[in-house]
Each structure stands twice: as C-alpha cells, then as structure tokens.
Amino acid sequence: MTDSQPILMRHLENIADRTDELGVVFYGLLETRHPSLMDSFGPESTQRTQMLTQILAGVHDSMYVEDAEWVALQLRALGRAHVDWKVTPEMYDQVCGCLVDALSQLGDSGWSPELEEVWTAQLSKISVLMHGQGRP
C-alpha cells in the first residue's frame, strides 16, 4: 500500500453513496468541455451512472487488488477495447480532468489539494496502463 492509498480510499468511501450527484457534475462538465465525447457514454443517465460507478470501482481495484499484474492485465484488455472504440490518449486526459474537477465540486467530500494530487496521479496511472498497452 502506498502512502496515497489511505487518503484515496477514505474519499472513495466518503462519496460512495453520491454517485448520482457526482454523475450530474461529471457529465455536465464533460458535455460543456468535450461534447463530442458524450456519445461514448451512451444516451441514458442510468447507463452513464453505471459507467461512472465502473470507473470508480476501477480506481479502487487498481489500488487494492493484491495481484497487481492481474489488475494491469485487466486494464490493458480494457484499453484494447477502447482502441476498438476509437478512444485516443487525449480523450483519457479529457475524461480524467473532468472527473477530478467534478470530484472537487462535490460539496462536503473532504476535498483538498492533496486529494486532487492523489486522484490525478491514480487516474493517470490507470490511463497509462490502458492506452499505453492498448495502442495497435
């Protein structure tokens, strides 16, 4: 466990029951900043909430599943699927930026500069595993 994992886990626990609220903020930012990406997340709010929940679960798993190689293999496979969906490395950055900003706007979540740094680093790590190995 790295030093950053406890702070990120506490935050994940703190926002666990606020996925719907986070989704409204996240998808609102994504639609405003990068409207062309919205189709990638489907038209239904239920589907979008499920996708956001999967992103958050992926963050959790990337830190706590004991078999780091298994996690890396799963993320690489997911990255290959994203290549098939025409997702570019820039899109990962855009989505991650919107997610960090949405998390920062979620009131009473205990947000801090340290938490922003930890979230950014973890999402970057996941993105690199996904698109670094997912390119043809």
Stockholm file with secondary structure:
# STOCKHOLM 1.0

chainA/1-136         MTDSQPILMRHLENIADRTDELGVVFYGLLETRHPSLMDSFGPESTQRTQMLTQILAGVHDSMYVEDAEWVALQLRALGRAHVDWKVTPEMYDQVCGCLVDALSQLGDSGWSPELEEVWTAQLSKISVLMHGQGRP
#=GR chainA/1-136 SS CCTHHHHHHHHHHHHGGGHHHHHHHHHHHHHHHCGGGGGGGCSCHHHHHHHHHHHHHHHHHHHHCSCHHHHHHHHHHHHHHHHHTTCCHHHHHHHHHHHHHHHHHSTTSCCCHHHHHHHHHHHHHHHHHHHHHHCC
#=GC SS_cons         CCTHHHHHHHHHHHHGGGHHHHHHHHHHHHHHHCGGGGGGGCSCHHHHHHHHHHHHHHHHHHHHCSCHHHHHHHHHHHHHHHHHTTCCHHHHHHHHHHHHHHHHHSTTSCCCHHHHHHHHHHHHHHHHHHHHHHCC
//
